[in-house]
Amino acid sequence: MVERRKGTYAAVKYDTVTCMILGEWCKSIGIIMIDPSKLHSTLIYSRVEIPVENQHNLDEAELRSRGWKFEPSHFELMPTSSDPDAKKEVLVLVLKAPELVELHDELCQNGATHDFDDYIPHVTLSYKVSEHFNVDLIPPQMYFVPNQIYFEQLDLNWKD
């Protein structure tokens, strides 16, 4: 019998208005965007379980009281894997979100692991990006308003 390896995933979801505005903006410039209701920023994909006492789910009221809202910074094409031989890239919109960097760092201090050298807060916009997409395009003038931070247990044996 194979031992089940577990890890922890944490992410930030955004409010409906944020998702709607970004969806309309992407549509207006021809980006084939992911389902706007699935828009999120990953905080951590840890191959080690984070103890439950260090998992702080936050709901909309708690996040609203913190007054968090993040501005877009720039576009990037990012690899879908930390494997240097991976060829697939996704289009992301990098966010100015020091609060997310702080949360990520806190999770790492509490035992979480991550596969990339640096944590770059972002939202994935599209898995179907044209090789001609201009990443120097000025991002939309808007705020990303988080309405949920959640944690999920990962099954690291999912390929087995």
DSSP file (Angstrom, degrees, kcal/mol; ACC not computed):
  #  RESIDUE AA STRUCTURE BP1 BP2  ACC     N-H-->O    O-->H-N    N-H-->O    O-->H-N    TCO  KAPPA ALPHA  PHI   PSI    X-CA   Y-CA   Z-CA
    1    1 A M              0   0    0      0, 0.0     2,-0.4     0, 0.0     0, 0.0   0.000 360.0 360.0 360.0 134.4    0.0    0.0    0.0
    2    2 A V        -     0   0    0      1,-0.1     2,-0.3   158,-0.1   155,-0.0  -0.640 360.0-121.4 -81.7 131.2    1.3    3.4   -1.0
    3    3 A E        -     0   0    0     -2,-0.4     2,-0.6     1,-0.1    -1,-0.1  -0.553  27.5-120.7 -71.3 133.2    1.6    6.0    1.8
    4    4 A R        -     0   0    0     -2,-0.3     2,-0.4   152,-0.0    -1,-0.1  -0.647  24.5-152.7 -77.9 118.2   -0.5    9.0    1.1
    5    5 A R        -     0   0    0     -2,-0.6   151,-2.5    43,-0.0   152,-0.6  -0.770  15.4-165.4 -91.5 136.8    1.7   12.1    1.1
    6    6 A K  E     +A  155   0A   0     -2,-0.4    43,-0.5   149,-0.2     2,-0.2  -0.892  15.0 167.5-125.6 153.4   -0.1   15.3    2.0
    7    7 A G  E     -A  154   0A   0    147,-1.5   147,-2.6    -2,-0.3     2,-0.4  -0.712  31.1-104.3-141.2-166.5    0.6   19.0    1.7
    8    8 A T  E     -AB 153  46A   0     38,-1.6    38,-3.2    40,-0.5     2,-0.4  -0.994  19.1-164.8-135.4 138.1   -1.2   22.3    2.1
    9    9 A Y  E     -AB 152  45A   0    143,-3.0   143,-2.9    -2,-0.4     2,-0.4  -0.964  10.0-178.2-117.6 136.2   -2.6   24.7   -0.5
   10   10 A A  E     +AB 151  44A   0     34,-2.3    33,-3.1    -2,-0.4    34,-1.8  -0.997   7.9 166.6-134.9 142.4   -3.6   28.3    0.5
   11   11 A A  E     -AB 150  42A   0    139,-2.1   139,-2.3    -2,-0.4     2,-0.4  -0.959  30.8-125.1-150.0 165.1   -5.1   31.0   -1.8
   12   12 A V  E     -AB 149  41A   0     29,-2.6    29,-2.1    -2,-0.3     2,-0.3  -0.957  22.1-157.7-113.4 130.4   -6.8   34.3   -1.9
   13   13 A K  E     -AB 148  40A   0    135,-2.8   134,-2.3    -2,-0.4   135,-1.2  -0.750  13.0-134.4-103.1 158.4  -10.1   34.7   -3.8
   14   14 A Y  E     -A  146   0A   0     25,-0.8    25,-0.1    -2,-0.3   130,-0.0  -0.772  23.9 -94.5-115.2 157.2  -11.4   38.1   -5.0
   15   15 A D     >  -     0   0    0    130,-2.7     4,-2.1    -2,-0.3     5,-0.2  -0.139  37.7-105.8 -68.3 164.7  -14.8   39.7   -4.9
   16   16 A T  H  > S+     0   0    0      1,-0.2     4,-2.6     2,-0.2     5,-0.2   0.858 118.3  54.1 -60.0 -40.1  -17.3   39.5   -7.7
   17   17 A V  H  > S+     0   0    0      2,-0.2     4,-2.7     1,-0.2     5,-0.2   0.925 108.2  49.8 -64.0 -43.8  -16.8   43.1   -8.8
   18   18 A T  H  > S+     0   0    0      1,-0.2     4,-2.4     2,-0.2     5,-0.2   0.943 113.3  46.3 -57.2 -48.8  -13.0   42.5   -9.2
   19   19 A C  H  X S+     0   0    0     -4,-2.1     4,-2.3     1,-0.2    -2,-0.2   0.890 113.5  48.8 -63.7 -40.1  -13.6   39.4  -11.2
   20   20 A M  H  X S+     0   0    0     -4,-2.6     4,-2.4     2,-0.2     5,-0.2   0.937 112.1  47.3 -66.1 -47.4  -16.2   41.1  -13.4
   21   21 A I  H  X S+     0   0    0     -4,-2.7     4,-2.3     1,-0.2    -2,-0.2   0.932 115.3  45.5 -61.5 -46.1  -14.1   44.1  -14.2
   22   22 A L  H  X S+     0   0    0     -4,-2.4     4,-2.8    -5,-0.2     5,-0.2   0.903 111.4  53.0 -65.7 -40.0  -11.0   42.0  -15.0
   23   23 A G  H  X S+     0   0    0     -4,-2.3     4,-2.2    -5,-0.2    -1,-0.2   0.917 111.3  45.8 -60.2 -43.9  -13.1   39.6  -17.1
   24   24 A E  H  X S+     0   0    0     -4,-2.4     4,-2.1     2,-0.2    -1,-0.2   0.895 112.6  50.8 -66.3 -40.5  -14.5   42.5  -19.2
   25   25 A W  H  X S+     0   0    0     -4,-2.3     4,-1.0    -5,-0.2    -2,-0.2   0.936 111.2  47.6 -63.5 -46.5  -11.1   44.1  -19.6
   26   26 A C  H ><>S+     0   0    0     -4,-2.8     5,-2.6     1,-0.2     3,-0.7   0.921 111.5  50.9 -60.3 -44.0   -9.5   40.8  -20.8
   27   27 A K  H ><5S+     0   0    0     -4,-2.2     3,-1.0     1,-0.2    -1,-0.2   0.888 104.7  58.2 -59.8 -39.6  -12.4   40.3  -23.2
   28   28 A S  H 3<5S+     0   0    0     -4,-2.1    -1,-0.2     1,-0.3    -2,-0.2   0.749 113.0  38.2 -66.7 -23.6  -11.9   43.8  -24.6
   29   29 A I  T <<5S-     0   0    0     -4,-1.0    -1,-0.3    -3,-0.7    -2,-0.2   0.309 119.7-103.9-110.8   9.2   -8.3   43.1  -25.6
   30   30 A G  T < 5 +     0   0    0     -3,-1.0     2,-0.5    -4,-0.5    -3,-0.2   0.671  64.9 151.2  85.3  17.5   -8.8   39.5  -26.8
   31   31 A I      < -     0   0    0     -5,-2.6     2,-1.5    -6,-0.2    -1,-0.3  -0.722  45.3-137.1 -82.0 128.7   -7.3   37.6  -23.8
   32   32 A I        -     0   0    0     -2,-0.5    96,-0.5    96,-0.4    95,-0.3  -0.696  36.3-162.9 -84.5  90.9   -9.0   34.2  -23.5
   33   33 A M        -     0   0    0     -2,-1.5    93,-0.2   -10,-0.2    92,-0.1  -0.368  19.2-106.5 -81.4 152.6   -9.3   34.4  -19.7
   34   34 A I        -     0   0    0     91,-2.6    -1,-0.1     1,-0.2     5,-0.1  -0.186  65.6 -63.9 -60.8 168.0   -9.9   31.6  -17.2
   35   35 A D    >   -     0   0    0      1,-0.2     3,-2.6     3,-0.1     4,-0.2  -0.430  50.2-137.6 -56.5 118.1  -13.4   31.5  -15.7
   36   36 A P  G >  S+     0   0    0      0, 0.0     3,-1.5     0, 0.0    -1,-0.2   0.777 100.8  64.2 -54.6 -28.4  -13.5   34.8  -13.8
   37   37 A S  G 3  S+     0   0    0      1,-0.3   -23,-0.1   -18,-0.1    -2,-0.1   0.666  99.6  54.5 -70.2 -13.5  -15.1   33.1  -10.8
   38   38 A K  G <  S+     0   0    0     -3,-2.6    -1,-0.3   -19,-0.1     2,-0.1   0.341  77.2 132.5 -98.5   4.9  -12.0   31.0  -10.4
   39   39 A L    <   +     0   0    0     -3,-1.5   -25,-0.8    -4,-0.2     2,-0.3  -0.363  29.6 140.5 -60.7 129.4   -9.7   34.1  -10.2
   40   40 A H  E     -B   13   0A   0     84,-0.2    84,-0.6   -27,-0.2     2,-0.5  -0.971  48.7-124.7-159.4 168.2   -7.3   33.7   -7.2
   41   41 A S  E     -B   12   0A   0    -29,-2.1   -29,-2.6    -2,-0.3     2,-0.3  -0.994  29.7-131.3-121.7 122.7   -3.8   34.3   -6.0
   42   42 A T  E     -B   11   0A   0     -2,-0.5   -31,-0.3    80,-0.3    80,-0.2  -0.563  20.1-174.7 -71.4 131.9   -2.0   31.3   -4.6
   43   43 A L  E     -     0   0A   0    -33,-3.1     2,-0.3     1,-0.4   -32,-0.2   0.820  69.1 -10.2 -90.0 -41.3   -0.3   32.0   -1.3
   44   44 A I  E     -B   10   0A   0    -34,-1.8   -34,-2.3     2,-0.1     2,-0.4  -0.975  40.4-165.8-159.1 143.1    1.4   28.6   -0.9
   45   45 A Y  E     -B    9   0A   0     -2,-0.3     2,-0.4    68,-0.3    70,-0.3  -0.867  34.0-174.5-125.1  93.4    1.6   25.2   -2.6
   46   46 A S  E     -B    8   0A   0    -38,-3.2   -38,-1.6    -2,-0.4   108,-0.2  -0.775  31.6-157.2-101.7 131.3    3.4   23.3    0.1
   47   47 A R  S    S+     0   0    0     -2,-0.4     2,-0.4   -40,-0.2   -41,-0.1   0.342  86.3  66.5 -82.8   7.0    4.6   19.7   -0.2
   48   48 A V  S    S-     0   0    0    -40,-0.2   -40,-0.5    65,-0.2    65,-0.3  -0.987  96.1-109.6-125.1 136.8    4.6   19.7    3.6
   49   49 A E        -     0   0    0    -43,-0.5   -41,-0.1    -2,-0.4    -2,-0.1  -0.441  25.9-136.2 -66.3 135.8    1.4   20.0    5.7
   50   50 A I        -     0   0    0     -2,-0.2    61,-0.1    -4,-0.1     5,-0.1  -0.812  32.2-104.9 -88.7 128.6    1.0   23.2    7.5
   51   51 A P    >   -     0   0    0      0, 0.0     3,-2.3     0, 0.0     4,-0.2  -0.246  26.7-120.6 -54.7 141.5   -0.2   22.6   11.1
   52   52 A V  G >  S+     0   0    0      1,-0.3     3,-1.9     2,-0.2    -2,-0.0   0.835 111.4  63.1 -54.5 -36.6   -3.9   23.5   11.4
   53   53 A E  G 3  S+     0   0    0      1,-0.3    -1,-0.3     3,-0.1    -3,-0.0   0.683 103.2  50.3 -66.0 -14.5   -3.1   26.1   14.1
   54   54 A N  G <  S+     0   0    0     -3,-2.3     2,-0.8    56,-0.1    -1,-0.3   0.312  88.1  95.3-102.5   6.6   -1.1   28.0   11.5
   55   55 A Q    <   -     0   0    0     -3,-1.9     2,-0.8    -4,-0.2    96,-0.1  -0.875  55.3-173.3 -99.5 110.0   -3.9   28.0    8.9
   56   56 A H        -     0   0    0     -2,-0.8     2,-0.2    94,-0.1    -3,-0.1  -0.784   5.3-164.0-111.0  89.7   -5.8   31.2    9.2
   57   57 A N        -     0   0    0     -2,-0.8     2,-0.4    91,-0.0    93,-0.2  -0.519  10.2-162.8 -66.5 134.7   -8.9   31.2    7.0
   58   58 A L  B     -C  149   0A   0     91,-1.6    91,-2.4    -2,-0.2     2,-0.1  -0.984   1.5-152.7-124.3 133.7  -10.2   34.8    6.6
   59   59 A D     >  -     0   0    0     -2,-0.4     4,-2.4    89,-0.2     5,-0.2  -0.363  37.3 -89.1 -96.3-179.4  -13.7   35.7    5.4
   60   60 A E  H  > S+     0   0    0     87,-0.2     4,-2.8     1,-0.2     5,-0.2   0.875 123.9  51.4 -59.2 -42.3  -14.9   38.7    3.6
   61   61 A A  H  > S+     0   0    0      2,-0.2     4,-2.0     1,-0.2    -1,-0.2   0.916 111.5  47.3 -63.7 -43.0  -15.8   40.7    6.8
   62   62 A E  H  > S+     0   0    0      2,-0.2     4,-0.9     1,-0.2    -1,-0.2   0.911 115.3  45.3 -64.8 -41.8  -12.3   40.1    8.3
   63   63 A L  H  X>S+     0   0    0     -4,-2.4     5,-1.1     1,-0.2     4,-0.8   0.891 110.5  53.5 -69.6 -38.5  -10.6   41.1    5.0
   64   64 A R  H ><5S+     0   0    0     -4,-2.8     3,-0.9     1,-0.2    -1,-0.2   0.890 104.7  55.8 -62.1 -38.3  -12.8   44.1    4.6
   65   65 A S  H 3<5S+     0   0    0     -4,-2.0    -1,-0.2     1,-0.3    -2,-0.2   0.782 104.6  53.8 -66.1 -25.1  -11.8   45.3    8.1
   66   66 A R  H 3<5S-     0   0    0     -4,-0.9    -1,-0.3    -3,-0.4    -2,-0.2   0.667 103.1-137.3 -80.8 -17.1   -8.2   45.1    7.1
   67   67 A G  T <<5 +     0   0    0     -3,-0.9     2,-0.2    -4,-0.8    -3,-0.2   0.746  37.8 171.6  70.2  23.9   -8.9   47.4    4.1
   68   68 A W      < +     0   0    0     -5,-1.1     2,-0.3    78,-0.1    -1,-0.2  -0.462   8.6 154.6 -71.3 135.6   -6.7   45.3    1.7
   69   69 A K        -     0   0    0     -2,-0.2     2,-0.4    76,-0.2    76,-0.2  -0.895  25.6-149.4-156.2 136.5   -6.8   46.1   -2.0
   70   70 A F  B     -D  144   0B   0     74,-2.4    74,-2.9    -2,-0.3    27,-0.2  -0.860   4.1-143.2-114.8 138.9   -4.1   45.4   -4.5
   71   71 A E  E     -E   96   0C   0     25,-0.8    25,-3.3    -2,-0.4    72,-0.1  -0.718  27.9-107.2 -95.6 148.0   -3.1   47.2   -7.6
   72   72 A P  E     -E   95   0C   0      0, 0.0    23,-0.3     0, 0.0     3,-0.1  -0.459  31.8-176.7 -67.0 145.7   -1.9   45.5  -10.8
   73   73 A S  E     -     0   0C   0     21,-3.5     2,-0.3     1,-0.4    22,-0.2   0.788  52.0 -44.8-106.3 -63.0    1.8   46.0  -11.4
   74   74 A H  E     -E   94   0C   0     20,-0.7    20,-3.1    64,-0.1    -1,-0.4  -0.975  53.3 -94.0-164.8 168.1    2.7   44.3  -14.8
   75   75 A F  E     +E   93   0C   0     60,-0.9     2,-0.3    62,-0.4    18,-0.2  -0.648  37.6 177.5 -91.2 150.7    2.1   41.3  -17.0
   76   76 A E  E     -E   92   0C   0     16,-2.0    16,-2.8    -2,-0.3     2,-0.6  -0.985  31.1-130.2-145.6 154.4    4.5   38.3  -17.1
   77   77 A L  E     -E   91   0C   0     -2,-0.3    14,-0.2    14,-0.2    -2,-0.0  -0.953  37.4-171.3 -99.9 120.5    4.6   34.9  -18.8
   78   78 A M  E     -E   90   0C   0     12,-2.5    12,-2.7    -2,-0.6     2,-0.1  -0.852  25.1-109.3-116.0 148.4    5.4   32.4  -16.0
   79   79 A P  E     -E   89   0C   0      0, 0.0    10,-0.2     0, 0.0     8,-0.1  -0.417  18.5-136.1 -69.1 151.3    6.2   28.7  -16.2
   80   80 A T  S    S+     0   0    0      8,-1.8     2,-0.3    -2,-0.1     9,-0.1   0.529  88.0  33.4 -83.7  -5.6    3.5   26.3  -15.1
   81   81 A S  S    S-     0   0    0      7,-0.3     5,-0.1     2,-0.2    -1,-0.0  -0.971  75.4-125.5-145.9 156.2    6.2   24.3  -13.2
   82   82 A S  S    S+     0   0    0     -2,-0.3    35,-0.0    34,-0.1    -1,-0.0   0.522  79.2 113.6 -79.4  -4.5    9.4   24.9  -11.3
   83   83 A D    >   -     0   0    0      1,-0.2     3,-1.9     2,-0.1    -2,-0.2  -0.555  66.4-145.2 -67.7 119.6   11.0   22.3  -13.7
   84   84 A P  T 3  S+     0   0    0      0, 0.0    -1,-0.2     0, 0.0    -2,-0.0   0.716  98.2  55.9 -62.9 -18.8   13.5   24.2  -15.8
   85   85 A D  T 3  S+     0   0    0      2,-0.0     2,-0.2     0, 0.0    -2,-0.1   0.523  79.0 115.1 -89.4  -5.7   12.7   22.0  -18.8
   86   86 A A    <   -     0   0    0     -3,-1.9    -5,-0.1     1,-0.1     0, 0.0  -0.449  44.8-171.3 -66.6 134.4    8.9   22.8  -18.7
   87   87 A K        +     0   0    0     -2,-0.2     2,-0.2    -8,-0.1    -1,-0.1   0.693  50.3  99.3-101.0 -23.4    7.9   24.6  -21.8
   88   88 A K        -     0   0    0     -9,-0.0    -8,-1.8     1,-0.0     2,-0.3  -0.461  50.0-173.6 -76.1 135.6    4.3   25.7  -21.0
   89   89 A E  E     -E   79   0C   0    -10,-0.2    40,-0.3    -2,-0.2     2,-0.3  -0.906  10.3-152.1-125.2 154.9    3.8   29.2  -19.8
   90   90 A V  E     -E   78   0C   0    -12,-2.7   -12,-2.5    -2,-0.3     2,-0.6  -0.896  23.0-115.1-121.8 154.8    0.7   31.1  -18.5
   91   91 A L  E     +EF  77 126C   0     35,-2.5    34,-3.1    -2,-0.3    35,-1.5  -0.799  40.6 179.0 -90.0 125.1   -0.1   34.8  -18.7
   92   92 A V  E     -EF  76 124C   0    -16,-2.8   -16,-2.0    -2,-0.6     2,-0.6  -0.886  28.7-138.1-124.7 157.0   -0.2   36.3  -15.2
   93   93 A L  E     -EF  75 123C   0     30,-2.5    30,-1.8    -2,-0.3   -18,-0.2  -0.966  26.4-140.3-112.3 112.4   -0.9   39.8  -13.9
   94   94 A V  E     -EF  74 122C   0    -20,-3.1   -21,-3.5    -2,-0.6   -20,-0.7  -0.501  18.3-146.4 -75.0 140.2    1.6   40.6  -11.1
   95   95 A L  E     -E   72   0C   0     26,-2.7     2,-1.2   -23,-0.3    -1,-0.0  -0.816  18.7-126.7-111.0 147.3    0.1   42.5   -8.1
   96   96 A K  E     +E   71   0C   0    -25,-3.3   -25,-0.8    -2,-0.3     3,-0.1  -0.790  58.0 143.4 -84.6  95.4    1.5   45.1   -5.8
   97   97 A A    >>  +     0   0    0     -2,-1.2     4,-1.6   -27,-0.2     3,-0.9  -0.570  21.3 166.1-143.0  71.2    0.5   43.1   -2.7
   98   98 A P  H 3> S+     0   0    0      0, 0.0     4,-2.3     0, 0.0     5,-0.1   0.803  80.4  62.9 -60.2 -27.3    3.0   43.3    0.2
   99   99 A E  H 3> S+     0   0    0      1,-0.2     4,-2.1     2,-0.2     5,-0.1   0.875 103.0  48.5 -64.7 -36.2    0.4   41.8    2.5
  100  100 A L  H <> S+     0   0    0     -3,-0.9     4,-2.6     2,-0.2    -1,-0.2   0.883 109.7  51.5 -71.4 -37.3    0.3   38.6    0.4
  101  101 A V  H  X S+     0   0    0     -4,-1.6     4,-2.7     2,-0.2    -2,-0.2   0.919 110.1  50.5 -61.9 -42.5    4.1   38.4    0.5
  102  102 A E  H  X S+     0   0    0     -4,-2.3     4,-2.2     2,-0.2    -2,-0.2   0.913 111.3  47.2 -62.6 -43.7    4.0   38.8    4.3
  103  103 A L  H  X S+     0   0    0     -4,-2.1     4,-2.3     2,-0.2    -2,-0.2   0.919 112.0  50.5 -63.6 -43.6    1.4   36.0    4.6
  104  104 A H  H  X S+     0   0    0     -4,-2.6     4,-2.2     1,-0.2    -2,-0.2   0.938 111.3  48.0 -58.4 -48.2    3.5   33.7    2.3
  105  105 A D  H  X S+     0   0    0     -4,-2.7     4,-2.3     1,-0.2    -1,-0.2   0.883 109.8  52.9 -62.1 -38.8    6.6   34.4    4.4
  106  106 A E  H  X S+     0   0    0     -4,-2.2     4,-1.1     2,-0.2    -1,-0.2   0.910 108.1  50.6 -62.8 -42.5    4.7   33.7    7.6
  107  107 A L  H  <>S+     0   0    0     -4,-2.3     5,-2.3     1,-0.2     3,-0.3   0.898 110.2  50.1 -62.5 -39.9    3.5   30.3    6.2
  108  108 A C  H ><5S+     0   0    0     -4,-2.2     3,-1.6     1,-0.2    -2,-0.2   0.886 106.9  54.1 -65.8 -38.4    7.1   29.4    5.3
  109  109 A Q  H 3<5S+     0   0    0     -4,-2.3    -1,-0.2     1,-0.3    -2,-0.2   0.755 105.5  56.0 -65.1 -23.2    8.2   30.3    8.8
  110  110 A N  T 3<5S-     0   0    0     -4,-1.1    -1,-0.3    -3,-0.3    -2,-0.2   0.148 134.8 -83.8 -96.2  17.9    5.6   27.9   10.1
  111  111 A G  T < 5S+     0   0    0     -3,-1.6    -3,-0.2     1,-0.3    -2,-0.1   0.368  81.0 140.2 104.7  -4.9    7.0   25.0    8.0
  112  112 A A      < -     0   0    0     -5,-2.3    -1,-0.3    -6,-0.1     2,-0.3  -0.357  35.0-152.2 -70.5 153.3    5.5   25.4    4.6
  113  113 A T        -     0   0    0    -65,-0.3     2,-0.3    -2,-0.0   -68,-0.3  -0.793   8.6-166.9-117.6 163.8    7.6   24.7    1.5
  114  114 A H        -     0   0    0     -2,-0.3   -68,-0.1   -68,-0.1     5,-0.0  -0.986  21.2-138.9-151.0 156.0    7.4   26.1   -2.0
  115  115 A D  S    S+     0   0    0     -2,-0.3     2,-0.2   -70,-0.3    -1,-0.1   0.632  76.8  76.4 -92.6 -16.5    9.0   25.2   -5.3
  116  116 A F  S    S-     0   0    0      1,-0.1    -2,-0.1     2,-0.0   -34,-0.1  -0.634  79.0-124.8 -99.6 156.6    9.9   28.6   -6.8
  117  117 A D  S    S+     0   0    0     -2,-0.2     2,-0.3     1,-0.1    -1,-0.1   0.894  93.1  21.4 -64.1 -40.6   12.8   30.8   -5.8
  118  118 A D  S    S-     0   0    0      2,-0.0     2,-0.6    -3,-0.0    -1,-0.1  -0.921  74.7-123.6-129.8 152.2   10.6   33.8   -5.0
  119  119 A Y        -     0   0    0     -2,-0.3   -14,-0.0    -3,-0.0   -76,-0.0  -0.871  28.0-176.1 -94.1 122.4    7.0   34.4   -4.2
  120  120 A I        -     0   0    0     -2,-0.6     2,-0.1   -20,-0.0    -2,-0.0  -0.944  24.1-132.8-120.2 107.3    5.5   36.8   -6.7
  121  121 A P        +     0   0    0      0, 0.0   -26,-2.7     0, 0.0     2,-0.3  -0.397  49.4 138.1 -61.4 129.7    1.8   37.7   -5.9
  122  122 A H  E     -F   94   0C   0    -28,-0.3     2,-0.4   -80,-0.2   -80,-0.3  -0.975  49.1-124.7-160.6 167.3   -0.2   37.4   -9.1
  123  123 A V  E     -F   93   0C   0    -30,-1.8   -30,-2.5    -2,-0.3     2,-0.5  -0.988  29.2-125.4-119.6 136.6   -3.4   36.2  -10.7
  124  124 A T  E     +F   92   0C   0    -84,-0.6   -32,-0.3    -2,-0.4   -84,-0.2  -0.695  29.1 177.3 -79.6 127.7   -3.3   33.8  -13.6
  125  125 A L  E     +     0   0C   0    -34,-3.1   -91,-2.6    -2,-0.5     2,-0.3   0.834  58.0   3.7 -97.0 -42.1   -5.3   35.2  -16.5
  126  126 A S  E     -F   91   0C   0    -35,-1.5   -35,-2.5   -93,-0.2    -1,-0.3  -0.996  30.5-167.5-154.7 140.8   -4.9   32.7  -19.3
  127  127 A Y  S    S+     0   0    0     -2,-0.3     2,-0.3   -95,-0.3   -38,-0.1   0.421  94.8  63.7 -97.3  -4.7   -3.5   29.3  -20.2
  128  128 A K  S    S+     0   0    0    -96,-0.5   -96,-0.4   -37,-0.1     2,-0.4  -0.559  72.8 160.9-118.3  63.9   -4.1   30.0  -23.9
  129  129 A V        -     0   0    0    -40,-0.3     2,-0.1    -2,-0.3   -40,-0.1  -0.696  39.7-120.5 -93.4 137.5   -1.8   33.0  -24.4
  130  130 A S    >   -     0   0    0     -2,-0.4     3,-1.9     1,-0.1    -1,-0.1  -0.469  15.7-129.5 -70.5 142.1   -0.6   34.0  -27.8
  131  131 A E  T 3  S+     0   0    0      1,-0.3    -1,-0.1    -2,-0.1    -2,-0.0   0.653 110.4  58.6 -65.5 -12.5    3.1   34.0  -28.4
  132  132 A H  T 3  S+     0   0    0      2,-0.1    -1,-0.3     0, 0.0     2,-0.1   0.343  74.0 130.9 -97.7   5.4    2.6   37.5  -29.7
  133  133 A F    <   -     0   0    0     -3,-1.9     2,-0.9     1,-0.1     3,-0.0  -0.391  59.0-130.6 -63.8 133.5    1.1   38.9  -26.5
  134  134 A N    >   -     0   0    0      1,-0.2     3,-1.8    -2,-0.1    -1,-0.1  -0.752  19.3-170.6 -88.6 102.4    2.8   42.1  -25.5
  135  135 A V  T 3  S+     0   0    0     -2,-0.9   -60,-0.9     1,-0.3    -1,-0.2   0.622  83.0  69.2 -69.7 -10.7    3.7   41.8  -21.8
  136  136 A D  T 3  S+     0   0    0    -62,-0.1    -1,-0.3     2,-0.1    -2,-0.1   0.435  71.7 125.0 -84.7   1.2    4.6   45.5  -21.8
  137  137 A L  S <  S-     0   0    0     -3,-1.8   -62,-0.4     1,-0.1    -4,-0.0  -0.316  74.2-106.4 -57.6 140.3    1.0   46.4  -22.2
  138  138 A I        -     0   0    0    -64,-0.1    -1,-0.1     1,-0.1     3,-0.1  -0.574  39.3-123.9 -71.5 127.3   -0.2   48.7  -19.4
  139  139 A P        -     0   0    0      0, 0.0    -1,-0.1     0, 0.0   -46,-0.0  -0.206  36.8 -79.7 -69.8 164.7   -2.4   46.7  -17.0
  140  140 A P        -     0   0    0      0, 0.0     2,-1.1     0, 0.0  -118,-0.0  -0.291  40.1-116.7 -64.0 147.7   -6.0   47.8  -16.2
  141  141 A Q  S    S+     0   0    0     -3,-0.1     2,-0.3   -70,-0.1   -70,-0.0  -0.762  72.8 105.0 -84.7 100.5   -6.5   50.6  -13.7
  142  142 A M        -     0   0    0     -2,-1.1     2,-0.4   -70,-0.1  -124,-0.0  -0.957  64.0-110.4-163.2 172.9   -8.4   48.8  -11.0
  143  143 A Y        -     0   0    0     -2,-0.3     2,-0.7   -72,-0.1   -72,-0.2  -0.932  17.8-137.8-116.6 145.6   -8.1   47.3   -7.5
  144  144 A F  B     -D   70   0B   0    -74,-2.9   -74,-2.4    -2,-0.4    -2,-0.0  -0.917  22.0-163.5 -99.6 114.3   -8.1   43.6   -6.6
  145  145 A V        -     0   0    0     -2,-0.7  -130,-2.7   -76,-0.2  -127,-0.2  -0.878  10.1-142.5-105.3 111.0  -10.3   43.3   -3.5
  146  146 A P  E     +A   14   0A   0      0, 0.0  -132,-0.3     0, 0.0     3,-0.1  -0.452  23.7 173.8 -73.3 143.0   -9.8   40.0   -1.6
  147  147 A N  E     +     0   0A   0   -134,-2.3     2,-0.3     1,-0.3   -87,-0.2   0.388  63.5  24.3-126.8   1.2  -12.9   38.4   -0.1
  148  148 A Q  E     -A   13   0A   0   -135,-1.2  -135,-2.8   -89,-0.2     2,-0.4  -0.922  46.8-165.9-164.1 138.4  -11.5   35.1    1.2
  149  149 A I  E     +AC  12  58A   0    -91,-2.4   -91,-1.6    -2,-0.3     2,-0.3  -0.999  30.2 174.4-119.9 126.1   -8.3   33.3    2.2
  150  150 A Y  E     -A   11   0A   0   -139,-2.3  -139,-2.1    -2,-0.4     2,-0.3  -0.910  22.9-146.0-135.4 159.3   -8.7   29.6    2.4
  151  151 A F  E     -A   10   0A   0     -2,-0.3     2,-0.3  -141,-0.2  -141,-0.2  -0.938  13.4-175.0-123.9 144.8   -6.6   26.4    3.0
  152  152 A E  E     -A    9   0A   0   -143,-2.9  -143,-3.0    -2,-0.3     2,-0.3  -0.989  28.4-115.7-137.2 147.8   -7.0   23.0    1.4
  153  153 A Q  E     -A    8   0A   0     -2,-0.3     2,-0.4  -145,-0.2  -145,-0.3  -0.656  32.0-140.4 -79.7 137.6   -5.2   19.7    2.1
  154  154 A L  E     -A    7   0A   0   -147,-2.6  -147,-1.5    -2,-0.3     2,-0.8  -0.799   4.7-145.7 -99.2 140.9   -3.2   18.5   -0.9
  155  155 A D  E >   -A    6   0A   0     -2,-0.4     3,-1.3  -149,-0.2  -149,-0.2  -0.905  13.6-171.5-100.1 103.3   -3.0   14.9   -2.0
  156  156 A L  T 3  S+     0   0    0   -151,-2.5     3,-0.3    -2,-0.8  -150,-0.2   0.506  80.2  64.4 -77.4  -2.8    0.6   14.7   -3.3
  157  157 A N  T >   +     0   0    0   -152,-0.6     3,-2.0     1,-0.2    -1,-0.3   0.170  64.0 120.6 -98.5  16.3    0.0   11.2   -4.7
  158  158 A W  T <  S+     0   0    0     -3,-1.3    -1,-0.2     1,-0.3    -2,-0.1   0.744  71.8  53.4 -58.1 -25.2   -2.7   12.4   -7.2
  159  159 A K  T 3         0   0    0     -3,-0.3    -1,-0.3     1,-0.2    -2,-0.1   0.700 360.0 360.0 -81.4 -18.2   -0.7   11.1  -10.1
  160  160 A D    <         0   0    0     -3,-2.0    -1,-0.2    -4,-0.0    -2,-0.2   0.469 360.0 360.0 -73.1 360.0   -0.4    7.6   -8.7
